[in-house]
């Protein structure tokens, strides 16, 4: 049996704002944007190197809206690996991505925490080796 995590839902406030952030600022590719009716869309984005896609799921109701930007309780919940940390860090800074710290070099690699447009925390990470 072969399994993999293919898609992860990320609750967002607005489809188009989320698409703009992930595509224009982070350089992800828009994989799908399908009208599902009743104001719902199936929107997926993915980084160029493969891996799991993000399903940008618009919050439905007050309960879901309360979790936009805080899906992991304030800790880093998403890890974007790169093959060139300095290149991507510089590009993201130039595009207005907000980093919460200066780049640091740990035993496992180069890393810096940034926020998405809603405040979810991400690691930009170039693993060692």
MIRO-707814 format. One record per atom (N, C-alpha, C): residue number from 0; atom name; x, y, z. Coordinates in steps of 0.1 Angstrom, whole numbers, m for minus. Layout:
N
<site NUM 'CA' <X Y Z>> ...
***
This chain:
129
<site 0 'N' <8 m12 0>> <site 0 'CA' <0 0 0>> <site 0 'C' <9 12 0>> <site 1 'N' <6 22 m8>> <site 1 'CA' <13 34 m9>> <site 1 'C' <4 46 m6>> <site 2 'N' <8 54 4>> <site 2 'CA' <0 66 8>> <site 2 'C' <8 78 8>> <site 3 'N' <2 89 6>> <site 3 'CA' <8 102 8>> <site 3 'C' <m2 113 11>> <site 4 'N' <2 123 18>> <site 4 'CA' <m7 135 20>> <site 4 'C' <m7 143 8>> <site 5 'N' <m19 144 2>> <site 5 'CA' <m20 151 m11>> <site 5 'C' <m24 165 m10>> <site 6 'N' <m34 168 m1>> <site 6 'CA' <m40 181 1>> <site 6 'C' <m42 184 15>> <site 7 'N' <m40 197 19>> <site 7 'CA' <m42 201 33>> <site 7 'C' <m51 213 32>> <site 8 'N' <m62 213 39>> <site 8 'CA' <m72 225 39>> <site 8 'C' <m66 236 47>> <site 9 'N' <m67 248 42>> <site 9 'CA' <m63 260 49>> <site 9 'C' <m75 269 49>> <site 10 'N' <m81 272 60>> <site 10 'CA' <m93 281 61>> <site 10 'C' <m89 295 59>> <site 11 'N' <m95 302 49>> <site 11 'CA' <m92 315 45>> <site 11 'C' <m105 324 45>> <site 12 'N' <m103 337 46>> <site 12 'CA' <m114 346 46>> <site 12 'C' <m119 349 32>> <site 13 'N' <m111 349 22>> <site 13 'CA' <m114 353 9>> <site 13 'C' <m106 345 m1>> <site 14 'N' <m113 339 m11>> <site 14 'CA' <m106 331 m21>> <site 14 'C' <m95 339 m29>> <site 15 'N' <m100 350 m34>> <site 15 'CA' <m91 358 m43>> <site 15 'C' <m79 364 m36>> <site 16 'N' <m81 369 m24>> <site 16 'CA' <m70 374 m16>> <site 16 'C' <m60 363 m13>> <site 17 'N' <m65 351 m9>> <site 17 'CA' <m56 340 m6>> <site 17 'C' <m48 336 m19>> <site 18 'N' <m55 335 m30>> <site 18 'CA' <m49 331 m43>> <site 18 'C' <m37 341 m46>> <site 19 'N' <m40 354 m44>> <site 19 'CA' <m31 365 m47>> <site 19 'C' <m18 363 m38>> <site 20 'N' <m20 360 m25>> <site 20 'CA' <m9 358 m16>> <site 20 'C' <0 346 m20>> <site 21 'N' <m7 335 m22>> <site 21 'CA' <1 323 m24>> <site 21 'C' <7 323 m38>> <site 22 'N' <1 328 m48>> <site 22 'CA' <6 328 m62>> <site 22 'C' <15 340 m64>> <site 23 'N' <11 352 m61>> <site 23 'CA' <19 364 m64>> <site 23 'C' <31 366 m54>> <site 24 'N' <29 363 m41>> <site 24 'CA' <40 365 m31>> <site 24 'C' <49 353 m29>> <site 25 'N' <43 341 m29>> <site 25 'CA' <51 329 m26>> <site 25 'C' <55 322 m38>> <site 26 'N' <49 325 m50>> <site 26 'CA' <52 319 m62>> <site 26 'C' <46 305 m64>> <site 27 'N' <36 302 m57>> <site 27 'CA' <29 289 m59>> <site 27 'C' <21 289 m72>> <site 28 'N' <18 278 m77>> <site 28 'CA' <10 277 m89>> <site 28 'C' <m5 274 m85>> <site 29 'N' <m14 281 m92>> <site 29 'CA' <m28 278 m91>> <site 29 'C' <m31 265 m98>> <site 30 'N' <m35 255 m90>> <site 30 'CA' <m37 242 m96>> <site 30 'C' <m52 241 m101>> <site 31 'N' <m61 246 m93>> <site 31 'CA' <m75 245 m97>> <site 31 'C' <m83 257 m90>> <site 32 'N' <m93 261 m97>> <site 32 'CA' <m103 271 m92>> <site 32 'C' <m116 268 m98>> <site 33 'N' <m124 259 m92>> <site 33 'CA' <m136 254 m98>> <site 33 'C' <m148 259 m90>> <site 34 'N' <m158 264 m97>> <site 34 'CA' <m170 269 m90>> <site 34 'C' <m178 257 m86>> <site 35 'N' <m181 256 m73>> <site 35 'CA' <m189 245 m67>> <site 35 'C' <m203 249 m64>> <site 36 'N' <m207 262 m68>> <site 36 'CA' <m221 266 m65>> <site 36 'C' <m222 272 m51>> <site 37 'N' <m232 280 m49>> <site 37 'CA' <m236 286 m36>> <site 37 'C' <m224 294 m30>> <site 38 'N' <m216 300 m39>> <site 38 'CA' <m204 308 m34>> <site 38 'C' <m192 300 m30>> <site 39 'N' <m192 287 m32>> <site 39 'CA' <m181 279 m28>> <site 39 'C' <m173 276 m41>> <site 40 'N' <m159 275 m38>> <site 40 'CA' <m150 271 m49>> <site 40 'C' <m140 261 m44>> <site 41 'N' <m135 253 m53>> <site 41 'CA' <m125 243 m50>> <site 41 'C' <m112 249 m56>> <site 42 'N' <m104 255 m47>> <site 42 'CA' <m92 263 m50>> <site 42 'C' <m80 256 m44>> <site 43 'N' <m71 251 m53>> <site 43 'CA' <m59 245 m48>> <site 43 'C' <m47 252 m54>> <site 44 'N' <m36 254 m45>> <site 44 'CA' <m24 260 m49>> <site 44 'C' <m13 250 m45>> <site 45 'N' <m1 251 m51>> <site 45 'CA' <10 242 m47>> <site 45 'C' <23 249 m51>> <site 46 'N' <34 246 m43>> <site 46 'CA' <47 251 m47>> <site 46 'C' <52 244 m59>> <site 47 'N' <62 250 m66>> <site 47 'CA' <67 244 m78>> <site 47 'C' <74 231 m76>> <site 48 'N' <79 228 m65>> <site 48 'CA' <87 216 m63>> <site 48 'C' <79 204 m59>> <site 49 'N' <66 205 m59>> <site 49 'CA' <57 193 m56>> <site 49 'C' <54 192 m41>> <site 50 'N' <49 181 m37>> <site 50 'CA' <45 179 m24>> <site 50 'C' <30 181 m23>> <site 51 'N' <25 183 m11>> <site 51 'CA' <11 185 m8>> <site 51 'C' <6 198 m14>> <site 52 'N' <m6 198 m18>> <site 52 'CA' <m13 210 m23>> <site 52 'C' <m20 216 m11>> <site 53 'N' <m23 229 m12>> <site 53 'CA' <m32 236 m2>> <site 53 'C' <m46 238 m8>> <site 54 'N' <m56 233 m1>> <site 54 'CA' <m70 237 m5>> <site 54 'C' <m73 249 2>> <site 55 'N' <m75 260 m5>> <site 55 'CA' <m79 273 1>> <site 55 'C' <m94 273 3>> <site 56 'N' <m98 270 16>> <site 56 'CA' <m112 267 19>> <site 56 'C' <m118 280 26>> <site 57 'N' <m127 287 19>> <site 57 'CA' <m133 299 25>> <site 57 'C' <m141 295 38>> <site 58 'N' <m139 302 48>> <site 58 'CA' <m146 300 61>> <site 58 'C' <m161 301 59>> <site 59 'N' <m168 291 65>> <site 59 'CA' <m182 291 64>> <site 59 'C' <m188 292 78>> <site 60 'N' <m192 304 81>> <site 60 'CA' <m198 307 94>> <site 60 'C' <m188 312 104>> <site 61 'N' <m194 316 116>> <site 61 'CA' <m186 323 126>> <site 61 'C' <m176 314 132>> <site 62 'N' <m179 301 134>> <site 62 'CA' <m169 292 141>> <site 62 'C' <m157 290 132>> <site 63 'N' <m158 288 119>> <site 63 'CA' <m147 287 110>> <site 63 'C' <m139 300 109>> <site 64 'N' <m147 311 108>> <site 64 'CA' <m140 324 106>> <site 64 'C' <m132 327 118>> <site 65 'N' <m135 323 130>> <site 65 'CA' <m128 325 142>> <site 65 'C' <m114 319 142>> <site 66 'N' <m112 309 133>> <site 66 'CA' <m99 302 132>> <site 66 'C' <m90 306 120>> <site 67 'N' <m95 315 112>> <site 67 'CA' <m87 320 101>> <site 67 'C' <m75 327 107>> <site 68 'N' <m63 323 103>> <site 68 'CA' <m51 329 108>> <site 68 'C' <m45 322 120>> <site 69 'N' <m53 313 126>> <site 69 'CA' <m48 307 139>> <site 69 'C' <m52 292 139>> <site 70 'N' <m49 286 128>> <site 70 'CA' <m53 272 127>> <site 70 'C' <m45 262 135>> <site 71 'N' <m33 267 139>> <site 71 'CA' <m25 258 147>> <site 71 'C' <m22 264 161>> <site 72 'N' <m31 272 166>> <site 72 'CA' <m30 277 180>> <site 72 'C' <m18 287 182>> <site 73 'N' <m13 293 171>> <site 73 'CA' <m2 303 173>> <site 73 'C' <12 297 170>> <site 74 'N' <13 284 168>> <site 74 'CA' <26 279 166>> <site 74 'C' <28 277 150>> <site 75 'N' <41 275 146>> <site 75 'CA' <43 273 132>> <site 75 'C' <36 260 129>> <site 76 'N' <28 261 118>> <site 76 'CA' <20 249 114>> <site 76 'C' <23 244 100>> <site 77 'N' <31 252 92>> <site 77 'CA' <34 249 78>> <site 77 'C' <49 251 76>> <site 78 'N' <55 242 68>> <site 78 'CA' <69 241 66>> <site 78 'C' <71 241 51>> <site 79 'N' <77 252 45>> <site 79 'CA' <79 253 31>> <site 79 'C' <94 251 29>> <site 80 'N' <98 239 23>> <site 80 'CA' <112 236 21>> <site 80 'C' <116 242 8>> <site 81 'N' <129 247 7>> <site 81 'CA' <135 252 m5>> <site 81 'C' <149 247 m7>> <site 82 'N' <153 248 m19>> <site 82 'CA' <167 243 m22>> <site 82 'C' <176 255 m22>> <site 83 'N' <171 267 m20>> <site 83 'CA' <180 279 m19>> <site 83 'C' <173 289 m10>> <site 84 'N' <176 288 3>> <site 84 'CA' <170 297 13>> <site 84 'C' <172 311 11>> <site 85 'N' <185 316 8>> <site 85 'CA' <188 330 6>> <site 85 'C' <180 336 m5>> <site 86 'N' <179 329 m17>> <site 86 'CA' <172 333 m28>> <site 86 'C' <157 336 m25>> <site 87 'N' <151 326 m19>> <site 87 'CA' <137 327 m16>> <site 87 'C' <134 337 m5>> <site 88 'N' <142 337 5>> <site 88 'CA' <140 347 16>> <site 88 'C' <141 361 10>> <site 89 'N' <151 364 2>> <site 89 'CA' <152 377 m4>> <site 89 'C' <140 380 m14>> <site 90 'N' <136 371 m21>> <site 90 'CA' <124 373 m30>> <site 90 'C' <112 376 m22>> <site 91 'N' <110 368 m12>> <site 91 'CA' <98 370 m3>> <site 91 'C' <98 384 3>> <site 92 'N' <109 388 9>> <site 92 'CA' <110 401 15>> <site 92 'C' <107 412 5>> <site 93 'N' <113 410 m7>> <site 93 'CA' <110 420 m18>> <site 93 'C' <95 421 m22>> <site 94 'N' <88 410 m20>> <site 94 'CA' <74 409 m24>> <site 94 'C' <65 413 m12>> <site 95 'N' <71 417 m1>> <site 95 'CA' <63 421 11>> <site 95 'C' <59 411 20>> <site 96 'N' <64 399 20>> <site 96 'CA' <61 388 29>> <site 96 'C' <67 392 43>> <site 97 'N' <59 391 53>> <site 97 'CA' <63 395 67>> <site 97 'C' <70 384 74>> <site 98 'N' <83 386 77>> <site 98 'CA' <91 376 85>> <site 98 'C' <91 381 99>> <site 99 'N' <90 371 108>> <site 99 'CA' <89 374 123>> <site 99 'C' <102 374 129>> <site 100 'N' <113 370 122>> <site 100 'CA' <126 368 127>> <site 100 'C' <136 369 116>> <site 101 'N' <149 371 120>> <site 101 'CA' <160 371 110>> <site 101 'C' <163 356 107>> <site 102 'N' <168 354 95>> <site 102 'CA' <172 340 92>> <site 102 'C' <182 334 103>> <site 103 'N' <180 322 106>> <site 103 'CA' <189 315 116>> <site 103 'C' <193 302 110>> <site 104 'N' <205 297 115>> <site 104 'CA' <210 285 110>> <site 104 'C' <210 275 122>> <site 105 'N' <203 264 120>> <site 105 'CA' <201 254 131>> <site 105 'C' <208 241 126>> <site 106 'N' <209 232 135>> <site 106 'CA' <215 219 132>> <site 106 'C' <208 212 120>> <site 107 'N' <195 215 118>> <site 107 'CA' <187 208 108>> <site 107 'C' <187 216 95>> <site 108 'N' <191 229 95>> <site 108 'CA' <191 237 83>> <site 108 'C' <189 252 86>> <site 109 'N' <188 260 75>> <site 109 'CA' <185 274 75>> <site 109 'C' <170 276 76>> <site 110 'N' <166 286 84>> <site 110 'CA' <151 287 87>> <site 110 'C' <148 302 91>> <site 111 'N' <136 306 88>> <site 111 'CA' <130 318 93>> <site 111 'C' <115 317 92>> <site 112 'N' <109 322 102>> <site 112 'CA' <94 322 104>> <site 112 'C' <88 334 97>> <site 113 'N' <78 331 88>> <site 113 'CA' <70 342 82>> <site 113 'C' <55 339 84>> <site 114 'N' <47 350 82>> <site 114 'CA' <33 349 83>> <site 114 'C' <26 349 69>> <site 115 'N' <15 342 68>> <site 115 'CA' <7 343 56>> <site 115 'C' <m1 356 57>> <site 116 'N' <m10 358 48>> <site 116 'CA' <m18 371 48>> <site 116 'C' <m28 371 60>> <site 117 'N' <m30 360 66>> <site 117 'CA' <m40 360 78>> <site 117 'C' <m33 358 91>> <site 118 'N' <m20 356 91>> <site 118 'CA' <m12 354 103>> <site 118 'C' <m8 340 107>> <site 119 'N' <m12 330 99>> <site 119 'CA' <m7 316 101>> <site 119 'C' <8 317 100>> <site 120 'N' <15 309 108>> <site 120 'CA' <30 309 108>> <site 120 'C' <35 298 100>> <site 121 'N' <45 301 92>> <site 121 'CA' <52 292 83>> <site 121 'C' <67 292 86>> <site 122 'N' <74 281 84>> <site 122 'CA' <88 281 83>> <site 122 'C' <92 281 69>> <site 123 'N' <101 290 65>> <site 123 'CA' <108 288 52>> <site 123 'C' <121 281 56>> <site 124 'N' <124 269 50>> <site 124 'CA' <134 260 55>> <site 124 'C' <142 254 44>> <site 125 'N' <155 255 45>> <site 125 'CA' <164 247 36>> <site 125 'C' <171 237 45>> <site 126 'N' <167 224 44>> <site 126 'CA' <173 214 52>> <site 126 'C' <188 213 49>> <site 127 'N' <195 209 59>> <site 127 'CA' <210 206 57>> <site 127 'C' <211 192 50>> <site 128 'N' <221 192 42>> <site 128 'CA' <225 179 35>> <site 128 'C' <219 178 22>> 
***
